[in-house]
Amino acid sequence: MSTTQEKDIEYYLKLREKIKQKKPEFLRYLWWKKPKFKNDLKWRKPKGIDNKMRLQLKGYPPIVKIGYRGPSIVRGLHPQGLEPAVVHNVNDLDKYNPVKHIIYIGSGVGLKKAIEIYKVAVEKGFRVANPPRTSIGG
């Protein structure tokens, strides 16, 4: 990657953080009114014919729109600017480049194998986003 591309990615990562700070939390309609929605706050698109939120009237929560999306250059990247890669065994590390990728150890991997993957990944120069707890003294 050239230095101009790296600067672009850094700029767009910072821009994505700014956009993220201004983006509202999208919750389903009437979550504040109906007790049954308190446990299920995730977004649901309002579809009613007279729904005030769908009509985007003043005083009602905002709805999800494409304008809240982050820059396409950094979409899906880790905050450090690296592409995430899920690894389930040591052989999977051969597929990835330490300069481009950050490693996540798969959730189904046991502690013994996770420690082994972590040690090999660090030797090869990878960054590990979710190291096993025992390997870092925790």
N, CA, C and O atoms as CSV, one atom per row, in Angstrom:
chain,resi,resn,atom,element,x,y,z
A,1,MET,N,N,0.836,-1.179,0.000
A,1,MET,CA,C,0.000,0.000,0.000
A,1,MET,C,C,0.881,1.244,0.000
A,1,MET,O,O,1.844,1.319,0.764
A,2,SER,N,N,0.569,2.197,-0.830
A,2,SER,CA,C,1.370,3.409,-0.889
A,2,SER,C,C,1.015,4.335,0.276
A,2,SER,O,O,0.008,4.144,0.958
A,3,THR,N,N,1.860,5.334,0.485
A,3,THR,CA,C,1.644,6.238,1.617
A,3,THR,C,C,0.384,7.077,1.452
A,3,THR,O,O,-0.277,7.406,2.437
A,4,THR,N,N,0.047,7.427,0.204
A,4,THR,CA,C,-1.180,8.216,0.002
A,4,THR,C,C,-2.414,7.395,0.349
A,4,THR,O,O,-3.366,7.919,0.929
A,5,GLN,N,N,-2.405,6.103,-0.003
A,5,GLN,CA,C,-3.531,5.241,0.355
A,5,GLN,C,C,-3.640,5.091,1.862
A,5,GLN,O,O,-4.741,5.091,2.411
A,6,GLU,N,N,-2.490,4.961,2.538
A,6,GLU,CA,C,-2.498,4.839,4.000
A,6,GLU,C,C,-3.049,6.100,4.640
A,6,GLU,O,O,-3.811,6.024,5.603
A,7,LYS,N,N,-2.667,7.269,4.111
A,7,LYS,CA,C,-3.186,8.530,4.629
A,7,LYS,C,C,-4.687,8.636,4.384
A,7,LYS,O,O,-5.434,9.112,5.239
A,8,ASP,N,N,-5.121,8.184,3.201
A,8,ASP,CA,C,-6.553,8.188,2.887
A,8,ASP,C,C,-7.317,7.312,3.875
A,8,ASP,O,O,-8.357,7.714,4.396
A,9,ILE,N,N,-6.798,6.118,4.128
A,9,ILE,CA,C,-7.475,5.205,5.044
A,9,ILE,C,C,-7.525,5.797,6.445
A,9,ILE,O,O,-8.552,5.704,7.117
A,10,GLU,N,N,-6.426,6.407,6.897
A,10,GLU,CA,C,-6.420,7.050,8.219
A,10,GLU,C,C,-7.468,8.160,8.277
A,10,GLU,O,O,-8.196,8.284,9.261
A,11,TYR,N,N,-7.539,8.960,7.219
A,11,TYR,CA,C,-8.502,10.053,7.168
A,11,TYR,C,C,-9.932,9.514,7.239
A,11,TYR,O,O,-10.761,10.024,7.992
A,12,TYR,N,N,-10.207,8.477,6.446
A,12,TYR,CA,C,-11.561,7.933,6.403
A,12,TYR,C,C,-11.922,7.169,7.679
A,12,TYR,O,O,-13.095,7.109,8.049
A,13,LEU,N,N,-10.928,6.584,8.353
A,13,LEU,CA,C,-11.202,5.952,9.644
A,13,LEU,C,C,-11.614,7.004,10.678
A,13,LEU,O,O,-12.533,6.784,11.468
A,14,LYS,N,N,-10.925,8.147,10.663
A,14,LYS,CA,C,-11.299,9.243,11.572
A,14,LYS,C,C,-12.674,9.799,11.217
A,14,LYS,O,O,-13.473,10.116,12.098
A,15,LEU,N,N,-12.940,9.913,9.921
A,15,LEU,CA,C,-14.245,10.401,9.474
A,15,LEU,C,C,-15.357,9.441,9.904
A,15,LEU,O,O,-16.431,9.874,10.321
A,16,ARG,N,N,-15.090,8.135,9.801
A,16,ARG,CA,C,-16.071,7.134,10.219
A,16,ARG,C,C,-16.389,7.272,11.707
A,16,ARG,O,O,-17.540,7.123,12.118
A,17,GLU,N,N,-15.362,7.558,12.514
A,17,GLU,CA,C,-15.584,7.755,13.952
A,17,GLU,C,C,-16.445,8.987,14.216
A,17,GLU,O,O,-17.322,8.962,15.080
A,18,LYS,N,N,-16.194,10.071,13.467
A,18,LYS,CA,C,-17.014,11.288,13.609
A,18,LYS,C,C,-18.467,11.012,13.249
A,18,LYS,O,O,-19.382,11.425,13.961
A,19,ILE,N,N,-18.671,10.313,12.137
A,19,ILE,CA,C,-20.023,9.978,11.692
A,19,ILE,C,C,-20.718,9.116,12.739
A,19,ILE,O,O,-21.899,9.304,13.027
A,20,LYS,N,N,-19.973,8.169,13.303
A,20,LYS,CA,C,-20.521,7.256,14.289
A,20,LYS,C,C,-20.987,7.995,15.547
A,20,LYS,O,O,-21.995,7.628,16.150
A,21,GLN,N,N,-20.247,9.037,15.937
A,21,GLN,CA,C,-20.612,9.808,17.127
A,21,GLN,C,C,-21.928,10.556,16.931
A,21,GLN,O,O,-22.709,10.696,17.871
A,22,LYS,N,N,-22.173,11.033,15.717
A,22,LYS,CA,C,-23.391,11.798,15.449
A,22,LYS,C,C,-24.593,10.907,15.147
A,22,LYS,O,O,-25.737,11.353,15.244
A,23,LYS,N,N,-24.340,9.657,14.782
A,23,LYS,CA,C,-25.419,8.757,14.395
A,23,LYS,C,C,-26.289,8.423,15.604
A,23,LYS,O,O,-25.766,8.054,16.656
A,24,PRO,N,N,-27.605,8.546,15.467
A,24,PRO,CA,C,-28.482,8.211,16.592
A,24,PRO,C,C,-28.570,6.703,16.799
A,24,PRO,O,O,-28.208,5.914,15.926
A,25,GLU,N,N,-29.059,6.327,17.975
A,25,GLU,CA,C,-29.291,4.918,18.242
A,25,GLU,C,C,-30.669,4.582,17.678
A,25,GLU,O,O,-31.670,5.161,18.100
A,26,PHE,N,N,-30.724,3.664,16.739
A,26,PHE,CA,C,-31.984,3.346,16.091
A,26,PHE,C,C,-32.718,2.268,16.882
A,26,PHE,O,O,-32.268,1.125,16.963
A,27,LEU,N,N,-33.854,2.647,17.464
A,27,LEU,CA,C,-34.660,1.727,18.247
A,27,LEU,C,C,-36.044,1.611,17.608
A,27,LEU,O,O,-36.464,2.488,16.853
A,28,ARG,N,N,-36.732,0.543,17.912
A,28,ARG,CA,C,-38.037,0.326,17.290
A,28,ARG,C,C,-39.064,1.329,17.785
A,28,ARG,O,O,-38.924,1.898,18.867
A,29,TYR,N,N,-40.083,1.534,16.989
A,29,TYR,CA,C,-41.159,2.474,17.292
A,29,TYR,C,C,-41.915,2.042,18.542
A,29,TYR,O,O,-42.174,0.853,18.732
A,30,LEU,N,N,-42.269,2.991,19.387
A,30,LEU,CA,C,-43.022,2.805,20.628
A,30,LEU,C,C,-42.271,2.016,21.693
A,30,LEU,O,O,-42.896,1.483,22.609
A,31,TRP,N,N,-40.941,1.927,21.596
A,31,TRP,CA,C,-40.187,1.203,22.614
A,31,TRP,C,C,-40.355,1.860,23.978
A,31,TRP,O,O,-40.242,1.193,25.006
A,32,TRP,N,N,-40.625,3.166,23.995
A,32,TRP,CA,C,-40.764,3.901,25.245
A,32,TRP,C,C,-42.155,3.740,25.869
A,32,TRP,O,O,-42.360,4.086,27.032
A,33,LYS,N,N,-43.105,3.215,25.094
A,33,LYS,CA,C,-44.498,3.164,25.523
A,33,LYS,C,C,-44.958,1.757,25.920
A,33,LYS,O,O,-45.717,1.590,26.874
A,34,LYS,N,N,-44.499,0.773,25.192
A,34,LYS,CA,C,-44.975,-0.593,25.403
A,34,LYS,C,C,-43.951,-1.396,26.209
A,34,LYS,O,O,-42.804,-1.540,25.787
A,35,PRO,N,N,-44.364,-1.917,27.366
A,35,PRO,CA,C,-43.425,-2.692,28.196
A,35,PRO,C,C,-42.848,-3.908,27.476
A,35,PRO,O,O,-41.720,-4.311,27.762
A,36,LYS,N,N,-43.605,-4.504,26.543
A,36,LYS,CA,C,-43.107,-5.704,25.868
A,36,LYS,C,C,-41.921,-5.389,24.953
A,36,LYS,O,O,-41.194,-6.304,24.567
A,37,PHE,N,N,-41.709,-4.125,24.599
A,37,PHE,CA,C,-40.581,-3.759,23.735
A,37,PHE,C,C,-39.323,-3.424,24.528
A,37,PHE,O,O,-38.261,-3.239,23.934
A,38,LYS,N,N,-39.415,-3.341,25.844
A,38,LYS,CA,C,-38.244,-2.985,26.661
A,38,LYS,C,C,-37.125,-4.016,26.506
A,38,LYS,O,O,-35.944,-3.670,26.522
A,39,ASN,N,N,-37.514,-5.286,26.356
A,39,ASN,CA,C,-36.524,-6.351,26.220
A,39,ASN,C,C,-36.029,-6.506,24.791
A,39,ASN,O,O,-34.980,-7.106,24.559
A,40,ASP,N,N,-36.777,-5.970,23.830
A,40,ASP,CA,C,-36.445,-6.155,22.420
A,40,ASP,C,C,-36.346,-4.782,21.759
A,40,ASP,O,O,-37.278,-4.342,21.086
A,41,LEU,N,N,-35.216,-4.112,21.953
A,41,LEU,CA,C,-35.060,-2.745,21.464
A,41,LEU,C,C,-34.526,-2.660,20.041
A,41,LEU,O,O,-34.407,-1.563,19.496
A,42,LYS,N,N,-34.200,-3.801,19.423
A,42,LYS,CA,C,-33.558,-3.732,18.114
A,42,LYS,C,C,-34.471,-3.107,17.053
A,42,LYS,O,O,-35.694,-3.085,17.193
A,43,TRP,N,N,-33.853,-2.613,16.016
A,43,TRP,CA,C,-34.541,-1.866,14.972
A,43,TRP,C,C,-35.548,-2.719,14.217
A,43,TRP,O,O,-35.254,-3.846,13.819
A,44,ARG,N,N,-36.728,-2.171,14.030
A,44,ARG,CA,C,-37.752,-2.742,13.158
A,44,ARG,C,C,-38.283,-1.598,12.311
A,44,ARG,O,O,-38.608,-0.537,12.845
A,45,LYS,N,N,-38.376,-1.792,11.019
A,45,LYS,CA,C,-38.844,-0.719,10.146
A,45,LYS,C,C,-40.332,-0.457,10.380
A,45,LYS,O,O,-41.129,-1.395,10.343
A,46,PRO,N,N,-40.725,0.803,10.623
A,46,PRO,CA,C,-42.135,1.106,10.811
A,46,PRO,C,C,-42.884,1.003,9.483
A,46,PRO,O,O,-42.468,1.591,8.484
A,47,LYS,N,N,-43.999,0.249,9.475
A,47,LYS,CA,C,-44.693,-0.021,8.217
A,47,LYS,C,C,-46.158,0.377,8.224
A,47,LYS,O,O,-46.851,0.190,7.224
A,48,GLY,N,N,-46.638,0.917,9.322
A,48,GLY,CA,C,-48.054,1.252,9.405
A,48,GLY,C,C,-48.434,2.395,8.476
A,48,GLY,O,O,-47.602,3.242,8.149
A,49,ILE,N,N,-49.688,2.418,8.054
A,49,ILE,CA,C,-50.160,3.411,7.085
A,49,ILE,C,C,-50.103,4.832,7.655
A,49,ILE,O,O,-49.826,5.782,6.923
A,50,ASP,N,N,-50.367,4.979,8.963
A,50,ASP,CA,C,-50.348,6.305,9.590
A,50,ASP,C,C,-49.188,6.464,10.566
A,50,ASP,O,O,-49.205,7.367,11.402
A,51,ASN,N,N,-48.203,5.615,10.473
A,51,ASN,CA,C,-47.107,5.634,11.435
A,51,ASN,C,C,-46.321,6.941,11.337
A,51,ASN,O,O,-45.797,7.285,10.277
A,52,LYS,N,N,-46.246,7.664,12.462
A,52,LYS,CA,C,-45.609,8.984,12.483
A,52,LYS,C,C,-44.098,8.889,12.260
A,52,LYS,O,O,-43.487,9.777,11.665
A,53,MET,N,N,-43.524,7.819,12.741
A,53,MET,CA,C,-42.080,7.635,12.570
A,53,MET,C,C,-41.749,7.367,11.102
A,53,MET,O,O,-40.773,7.896,10.572
A,54,ARG,N,N,-42.577,6.533,10.444
A,54,ARG,CA,C,-42.360,6.243,9.023
A,54,ARG,C,C,-42.512,7.503,8.185
A,54,ARG,O,O,-41.811,7.679,7.189
A,55,LEU,N,N,-43.423,8.376,8.587
A,55,LEU,CA,C,-43.652,9.632,7.871
A,55,LEU,C,C,-42.590,10.694,8.210
A,55,LEU,O,O,-42.583,11.779,7.627
A,56,GLN,N,N,-41.708,10.375,9.145
A,56,GLN,CA,C,-40.598,11.242,9.566
A,56,GLN,C,C,-41.088,12.592,10.070
A,56,GLN,O,O,-40.556,13.640,9.705
A,57,LEU,N,N,-42.110,12.546,10.916
A,57,LEU,CA,C,-42.640,13.772,11.496
A,57,LEU,C,C,-41.757,14.257,12.636
A,57,LEU,O,O,-41.066,13.470,13.283
A,58,LYS,N,N,-41.791,15.545,12.867
A,58,LYS,CA,C,-40.999,16.173,13.915
A,58,LYS,C,C,-41.407,15.613,15.272
A,58,LYS,O,O,-42.593,15.429,15.543
A,59,GLY,N,N,-40.431,15.345,16.112
A,59,GLY,CA,C,-40.706,14.846,17.447
A,59,GLY,C,C,-40.668,13.333,17.551
A,59,GLY,O,O,-40.802,12.798,18.651
A,60,TYR,N,N,-40.490,12.632,16.453
A,60,TYR,CA,C,-40.419,11.177,16.464
A,60,TYR,C,C,-38.993,10.739,16.128
A,60,TYR,O,O,-38.262,11.458,15.446
A,61,PRO,N,N,-38.606,9.568,16.606
A,61,PRO,CA,C,-37.222,9.129,16.384
A,61,PRO,C,C,-36.876,9.014,14.903
A,61,PRO,O,O,-37.757,8.776,14.077
A,62,PRO,N,N,-35.599,9.181,14.563
A,62,PRO,CA,C,-35.181,9.050,13.163
A,62,PRO,C,C,-35.228,7.598,12.713
A,62,PRO,O,O,-35.123,6.678,13.524
A,63,ILE,N,N,-35.386,7.407,11.416
A,63,ILE,CA,C,-35.377,6.055,10.871
A,63,ILE,C,C,-34.049,5.813,10.155
A,63,ILE,O,O,-33.329,6.750,9.808
A,64,VAL,N,N,-33.752,4.557,9.946
A,64,VAL,CA,C,-32.504,4.170,9.292
A,64,VAL,C,C,-32.521,4.652,7.847
A,64,VAL,O,O,-33.471,4.408,7.104
A,65,LYS,N,N,-31.434,5.350,7.460
A,65,LYS,CA,C,-31.299,5.825,6.077
A,65,LYS,C,C,-29.859,5.608,5.631
A,65,LYS,O,O,-28.956,5.466,6.456
A,66,ILE,N,N,-29.660,5.585,4.340
A,66,ILE,CA,C,-28.338,5.316,3.784
A,66,ILE,C,C,-27.345,6.431,4.111
A,66,ILE,O,O,-26.136,6.200,4.095
A,67,GLY,N,N,-27.830,7.616,4.403
A,67,GLY,CA,C,-26.957,8.743,4.704
A,67,GLY,C,C,-26.155,8.587,5.977
A,67,GLY,O,O,-25.172,9.302,6.174
A,68,TYR,N,N,-26.551,7.664,6.855
A,68,TYR,CA,C,-25.818,7.421,8.097
A,68,TYR,C,C,-24.658,6.454,7.893
A,68,TYR,O,O,-23.883,6.215,8.819
A,69,ARG,N,N,-24.531,5.898,6.696
A,69,ARG,CA,C,-23.521,4.883,6.419
A,69,ARG,C,C,-22.116,5.481,6.409
A,69,ARG,O,O,-21.946,6.662,6.102
A,70,GLY,N,N,-21.116,4.677,6.740
A,70,GLY,CA,C,-19.734,5.130,6.752
A,70,GLY,C,C,-19.124,5.128,5.362
A,70,GLY,O,O,-19.741,4.622,4.424
A,71,PRO,N,N,-17.917,5.686,5.205
A,71,PRO,CA,C,-17.246,5.718,3.904
A,71,PRO,C,C,-16.974,4.304,3.372
A,71,PRO,O,O,-16.588,3.412,4.128
A,72,SER,N,N,-17.179,4.116,2.073
A,72,SER,CA,C,-17.063,2.776,1.490
A,72,SER,C,C,-15.630,2.245,1.542
A,72,SER,O,O,-15.427,1.031,1.559
A,73,ILE,N,N,-14.640,3.128,1.567
A,73,ILE,CA,C,-13.238,2.690,1.572
A,73,ILE,C,C,-12.908,1.912,2.840
A,73,ILE,O,O,-12.149,0.944,2.795
A,74,VAL,N,N,-13.474,2.331,3.975
A,74,VAL,CA,C,-13.143,1.698,5.245
A,74,VAL,C,C,-14.280,0.838,5.795
A,74,VAL,O,O,-14.221,0.396,6.943
A,75,ARG,N,N,-15.292,0.602,5.004
A,75,ARG,CA,C,-16.425,-0.187,5.470
A,75,ARG,C,C,-15.989,-1.631,5.719
A,75,ARG,O,O,-15.411,-2.273,4.842
A,76,GLY,N,N,-16.263,-2.121,6.894
A,76,GLY,CA,C,-15.909,-3.496,7.245
A,76,GLY,C,C,-14.513,-3.655,7.813
A,76,GLY,O,O,-14.128,-4.759,8.199
A,77,LEU,N,N,-13.738,-2.562,7.875
A,77,LEU,CA,C,-12.381,-2.654,8.415
A,77,LEU,C,C,-12.386,-2.493,9.936
A,77,LEU,O,O,-13.280,-1.874,10.512
A,78,HIS,N,N,-11.375,-3.061,10.559
A,78,HIS,CA,C,-11.143,-2.898,11.995
A,78,HIS,C,C,-10.762,-1.443,12.246
A,78,HIS,O,O,-10.242,-0.798,11.336
A,79,PRO,N,N,-10.997,-0.895,13.439
A,79,PRO,CA,C,-10.612,0.496,13.716
A,79,PRO,C,C,-9.132,0.813,13.461
A,79,PRO,O,O,-8.776,1.978,13.281
A,80,GLN,N,N,-8.274,-0.201,13.446
A,80,GLN,CA,C,-6.862,0.026,13.137
A,80,GLN,C,C,-6.605,0.059,11.631
A,80,GLN,O,O,-5.474,0.290,11.202
A,81,GLY,N,N,-7.644,-0.169,10.827
A,81,GLY,CA,C,-7.496,-0.114,9.377
A,81,GLY,C,C,-7.147,-1.445,8.741
A,81,GLY,O,O,-6.787,-1.492,7.565
A,82,LEU,N,N,-7.247,-2.530,9.502
A,82,LEU,CA,C,-6.917,-3.856,8.985
A,82,LEU,C,C,-8.186,-4.660,8.715
A,82,LEU,O,O,-9.223,-4.432,9.337
A,83,GLU,N,N,-8.089,-5.606,7.778
A,83,GLU,CA,C,-9.227,-6.464,7.469
A,83,GLU,C,C,-9.319,-7.573,8.514
A,83,GLU,O,O,-8.323,-8.247,8.775
A,84,PRO,N,N,-10.494,-7.778,9.121
A,84,PRO,CA,C,-10.630,-8.862,10.103
A,84,PRO,C,C,-10.665,-10.224,9.422
A,84,PRO,O,O,-11.235,-10.373,8.341
A,85,ALA,N,N,-10.048,-11.221,10.063
A,85,ALA,CA,C,-10.046,-12.587,9.552
A,85,ALA,C,C,-10.242,-13.540,10.727
A,85,ALA,O,O,-9.522,-13.463,11.723
A,86,VAL,N,N,-11.217,-14.434,10.609
A,86,VAL,CA,C,-11.499,-15.406,11.663
A,86,VAL,C,C,-10.686,-16.667,11.392
A,86,VAL,O,O,-10.692,-17.201,10.283
A,87,VAL,N,N,-9.983,-17.134,12.433
A,87,VAL,CA,C,-9.103,-18.288,12.304
A,87,VAL,C,C,-9.575,-19.386,13.256
A,87,VAL,O,O,-9.859,-19.122,14.425
A,88,HIS,N,N,-9.658,-20.626,12.747
A,88,HIS,CA,C,-10.096,-21.746,13.577
A,88,HIS,C,C,-8.984,-22.757,13.850
A,88,HIS,O,O,-9.118,-23.604,14.733
A,89,ASN,N,N,-7.893,-22.671,13.097
A,89,ASN,CA,C,-6.740,-23.527,13.381
A,89,ASN,C,C,-5.471,-22.857,12.872
A,89,ASN,O,O,-5.523,-21.839,12.182
A,90,VAL,N,N,-4.342,-23.439,13.221
A,90,VAL,CA,C,-3.043,-22.841,12.896
A,90,VAL,C,C,-2.823,-22.747,11.385
A,90,VAL,O,O,-2.198,-21.800,10.907
A,91,ASN,N,N,-3.331,-23.720,10.636
A,91,ASN,CA,C,-3.130,-23.732,9.178
A,91,ASN,C,C,-3.840,-22.574,8.490
A,91,ASN,O,O,-3.424,-22.154,7.411
A,92,ASP,N,N,-4.904,-22.051,9.095
A,92,ASP,CA,C,-5.631,-20.913,8.512
A,92,ASP,C,C,-4.763,-19.649,8.448
A,92,ASP,O,O,-5.011,-18.770,7.623
A,93,LEU,N,N,-3.763,-19.557,9.304
A,93,LEU,CA,C,-2.903,-18.368,9.329
A,93,LEU,C,C,-2.107,-18.203,8.042
A,93,LEU,O,O,-1.716,-17.088,7.694
A,94,ASP,N,N,-1.861,-19.304,7.330
A,94,ASP,CA,C,-1.088,-19.244,6.087
A,94,ASP,C,C,-1.829,-18.488,4.983
A,94,ASP,O,O,-1.202,-17.991,4.047
A,95,LYS,N,N,-3.154,-18.398,5.086
A,95,LYS,CA,C,-3.960,-17.743,4.057
A,95,LYS,C,C,-3.879,-16.217,4.132
A,95,LYS,O,O,-4.214,-15.532,3.166
A,96,TYR,N,N,-3.437,-15.681,5.275
A,96,TYR,CA,C,-3.534,-14.237,5.508
A,96,TYR,C,C,-2.172,-13.568,5.601
A,96,TYR,O,O,-1.153,-14.205,5.871
A,97,ASN,N,N,-2.191,-12.250,5.365
A,97,ASN,CA,C,-0.987,-11.432,5.382
A,97,ASN,C,C,-0.965,-10.600,6.675
A,97,ASN,O,O,-1.935,-9.898,6.959
A,98,PRO,N,N,0.116,-10.662,7.461
A,98,PRO,CA,C,0.174,-9.907,8.725
A,98,PRO,C,C,0.060,-8.390,8.547
A,98,PRO,O,O,-0.360,-7.691,9.469
A,99,VAL,N,N,0.430,-7.880,7.376
A,99,VAL,CA,C,0.364,-6.438,7.141
A,99,VAL,C,C,-1.078,-5.994,6.885
A,99,VAL,O,O,-1.457,-4.886,7.262
A,100,LYS,N,N,-1.882,-6.847,6.249
A,100,LYS,CA,C,-3.245,-6.481,5.859
A,100,LYS,C,C,-4.328,-6.926,6.839
A,100,LYS,O,O,-5.375,-6.285,6.936
A,101,HIS,N,N,-4.087,-8.021,7.567
A,101,HIS,CA,C,-5.157,-8.647,8.338
A,101,HIS,C,C,-4.925,-8.580,9.846
A,101,HIS,O,O,-3.790,-8.571,10.322
A,102,ILE,N,N,-6.040,-8.533,10.582
A,102,ILE,CA,C,-6.031,-8.691,12.037
A,102,ILE,C,C,-6.805,-9.975,12.320
A,102,ILE,O,O,-7.829,-10.241,11.691
A,103,ILE,N,N,-6.321,-10.753,13.250
A,103,ILE,CA,C,-6.848,-12.091,13.475
A,103,ILE,C,C,-7.843,-12.108,14.639
A,103,ILE,O,O,-7.600,-11.531,15.699
A,104,TYR,N,N,-8.951,-12.776,14.411
A,104,TYR,CA,C,-9.907,-13.114,15.470
A,104,TYR,C,C,-9.882,-14.631,15.604
A,104,TYR,O,O,-10.023,-15.343,14.610
A,105,ILE,N,N,-9.706,-15.126,16.814
A,105,ILE,CA,C,-9.751,-16.567,17.041
A,105,ILE,C,C,-11.221,-16.961,17.130
A,105,ILE,O,O,-11.984,-16.341,17.870
A,106,GLY,N,N,-11.623,-17.986,16.383
A,106,GLY,CA,C,-13.018,-18.411,16.319
A,106,GLY,C,C,-13.596,-18.731,17.691
A,106,GLY,O,O,-12.884,-19.213,18.572
A,107,SER,N,N,-14.882,-18.465,17.871
A,107,SER,CA,C,-15.514,-18.653,19.182
A,107,SER,C,C,-15.656,-20.122,19.550
A,107,SER,O,O,-15.765,-20.451,20.731
A,108,GLY,N,N,-15.657,-21.004,18.569
A,108,GLY,CA,C,-15.790,-22.432,18.849
A,108,GLY,C,C,-14.476,-23.108,19.185
A,108,GLY,O,O,-14.459,-24.304,19.477
A,109,VAL,N,N,-13.375,-22.374,19.150
A,109,VAL,CA,C,-12.054,-22.941,19.418
A,109,VAL,C,C,-11.841,-23.020,20.926
A,109,VAL,O,O,-12.110,-22.064,21.654
A,110,GLY,N,N,-11.351,-24.184,21.389
A,110,GLY,CA,C,-11.091,-24.376,22.813
A,110,GLY,C,C,-9.863,-23.600,23.270
A,110,GLY,O,O,-9.096,-23.084,22.457
A,111,LEU,N,N,-9.691,-23.530,24.592
A,111,LEU,CA,C,-8.614,-22.733,25.181
A,111,LEU,C,C,-7.231,-23.230,24.761
A,111,LEU,O,O,-6.359,-22.434,24.412
A,112,LYS,N,N,-7.036,-24.543,24.796
A,112,LYS,CA,C,-5.726,-25.116,24.457
A,112,LYS,C,C,-5.322,-24.763,23.025
A,112,LYS,O,O,-4.196,-24.331,22.778
A,113,LYS,N,N,-6.249,-24.952,22.086
A,113,LYS,CA,C,-5.976,-24.655,20.682
A,113,LYS,C,C,-5.859,-23.147,20.455
A,113,LYS,O,O,-5.066,-22.701,19.625
A,114,ALA,N,N,-6.651,-22.362,21.196
A,114,ALA,CA,C,-6.601,-20.902,21.065
A,114,ALA,C,C,-5.242,-20.362,21.488
A,114,ALA,O,O,-4.708,-19.456,20.848
A,115,ILE,N,N,-4.685,-20.904,22.549
A,115,ILE,CA,C,-3.348,-20.489,23.006
A,115,ILE,C,C,-2.309,-20.839,21.954
A,115,ILE,O,O,-1.395,-20.057,21.691
A,116,GLU,N,N,-2.448,-22.005,21.357
A,116,GLU,CA,C,-1.519,-22.429,20.300
A,116,GLU,C,C,-1.613,-21.489,19.088
A,116,GLU,O,O,-0.593,-21.054,18.552
A,117,ILE,N,N,-2.829,-21.184,18.670
A,117,ILE,CA,C,-3.036,-20.269,17.532
A,117,ILE,C,C,-2.453,-18.898,17.856
A,117,ILE,O,O,-1.798,-18.284,17.013
A,118,TYR,N,N,-2.688,-18.422,19.071
A,118,TYR,CA,C,-2.198,-17.104,19.485
A,118,TYR,C,C,-0.669,-17.030,19.421
A,118,TYR,O,O,-0.114,-16.059,18.906
A,119,LYS,N,N,0.000,-18.044,19.937
A,119,LYS,CA,C,1.473,-18.049,19.934
A,119,LYS,C,C,2.034,-18.038,18.512
A,119,LYS,O,O,2.965,-17.289,18.214
A,120,VAL,N,N,1.468,-18.866,17.641
A,120,VAL,CA,C,1.937,-18.935,16.253
A,120,VAL,C,C,1.650,-17.615,15.532
A,120,VAL,O,O,2.478,-17.139,14.756
A,121,ALA,N,N,0.476,-17.025,15.788
A,121,ALA,CA,C,0.107,-15.765,15.140
A,121,ALA,C,C,1.051,-14.642,15.541
A,121,ALA,O,O,1.467,-13.850,14.695
A,122,VAL,N,N,1.392,-14.566,16.820
A,122,VAL,CA,C,2.309,-13.520,17.286
A,122,VAL,C,C,3.704,-13.726,16.691
A,122,VAL,O,O,4.372,-12.755,16.334
A,123,GLU,N,N,4.144,-14.973,16.583
A,123,GLU,CA,C,5.444,-15.269,15.963
A,123,GLU,C,C,5.482,-14.809,14.511
A,123,GLU,O,O,6.503,-14.312,14.035
A,124,LYS,N,N,4.359,-14.978,13.810
A,124,LYS,CA,C,4.300,-14.591,12.395
A,124,LYS,C,C,4.065,-13.096,12.214
A,124,LYS,O,O,4.122,-12.598,11.089
A,125,GLY,N,N,3.802,-12.373,13.296
A,125,GLY,CA,C,3.652,-10.924,13.213
A,125,GLY,C,C,2.220,-10.434,13.080
A,125,GLY,O,O,1.996,-9.275,12.731
A,126,PHE,N,N,1.247,-11.295,13.351
A,126,PHE,CA,C,-0.155,-10.893,13.291
A,126,PHE,C,C,-0.554,-10.153,14.564
A,126,PHE,O,O,0.041,-10.346,15.625
A,127,ARG,N,N,-1.558,-9.315,14.440
A,127,ARG,CA,C,-2.213,-8.741,15.609
A,127,ARG,C,C,-3.429,-9.593,15.890
A,127,ARG,O,O,-4.163,-9.954,14.970
A,128,VAL,N,N,-3.651,-9.919,17.150
A,128,VAL,CA,C,-4.785,-10.757,17.538
A,128,VAL,C,C,-5.759,-9.875,18.323
A,128,VAL,O,O,-5.404,-9.313,19.358
A,129,ALA,N,N,-6.992,-9.762,17.818
A,129,ALA,CA,C,-7.979,-8.875,18.430
A,129,ALA,C,C,-8.583,-9.462,19.703
A,129,ALA,O,O,-8.966,-8.713,20.602
A,130,ASN,N,N,-8.674,-10.774,19.792
A,130,ASN,CA,C,-9.267,-11.419,20.965
A,130,ASN,C,C,-8.362,-12.521,21.505
A,130,ASN,O,O,-8.685,-13.701,21.372
A,131,PRO,N,N,-7.231,-12.154,22.112
A,131,PRO,CA,C,-6.313,-13.172,22.612
A,131,PRO,C,C,-6.959,-13.979,23.751
A,131,PRO,O,O,-7.813,-13.463,24.472
A,132,PRO,N,N,-6.549,-15.246,23.907
A,132,PRO,CA,C,-7.082,-16.038,25.027
A,132,PRO,C,C,-6.673,-15.407,26.357
A,132,PRO,O,O,-5.573,-14.866,26.473
A,133,ARG,N,N,-7.528,-15.470,27.332
A,133,ARG,CA,C,-7.292,-14.764,28.612
A,133,ARG,C,C,-6.022,-15.219,29.322
A,133,ARG,O,O,-5.294,-14.387,29.862
A,134,THR,N,N,-5.740,-16.513,29.333
A,134,THR,CA,C,-4.596,-17.002,30.088
A,134,THR,C,C,-3.264,-16.596,29.478
A,134,THR,O,O,-2.264,-16.494,30.190
A,135,SER,N,N,-3.236,-16.361,28.166
A,135,SER,CA,C,-1.958,-16.055,27.519
A,135,SER,C,C,-1.480,-14.634,27.835
A,135,SER,O,O,-0.300,-14.331,27.658
A,136,ILE,N,N,-2.383,-13.756,28.302
A,136,ILE,CA,C,-1.982,-12.382,28.621
A,136,ILE,C,C,-1.990,-12.146,30.132
A,136,ILE,O,O,-1.932,-11.007,30.595
A,137,GLY,N,N,-2.064,-13.245,30.893
A,137,GLY,CA,C,-1.979,-13.134,32.342
A,137,GLY,C,C,-3.282,-12.761,33.017
A,137,GLY,O,O,-3.270,-12.403,34.195
A,138,GLY,N,N,-4.424,-12.832,32.308
A,138,GLY,CA,C,-5.695,-12.410,32.891
A,138,GLY,C,C,-6.551,-13.471,33.399
A,138,GLY,O,O,-7.639,-13.197,33.905
